[in-house]
């Protein structure tokens, strides 16, 4: 039998799981053709991985900033403020839109 590249990358494991959870998985599989335990476990592990990445990013975001990060953020705020002021000045200096008197 020829295995696909995806199947060759997969590793077979053995795990002990809660009997009620396994029953819920098997019930789902019985009512959803194309589903199997491996796919359900893959999805569960992907959800776990995403949750862990979210948790790590949140911790990083909430962590106190170093002196360098504070200085970089202040420099970016200065650049942002200067760019906004330049844009507003260009709008104020622009010719007003001509009024079409023909439509009055």
Secondary structure, DSSP 8 states (H G I E B T S, - for coil): ----HHHHH---------HHHHHHHHHHHHHSTT--HHHHHHHHHHHHHHHHHHHHHHHHHHS---HHHHHHHHHHHHHHHHHHHHHHHHHHHS------GGG-
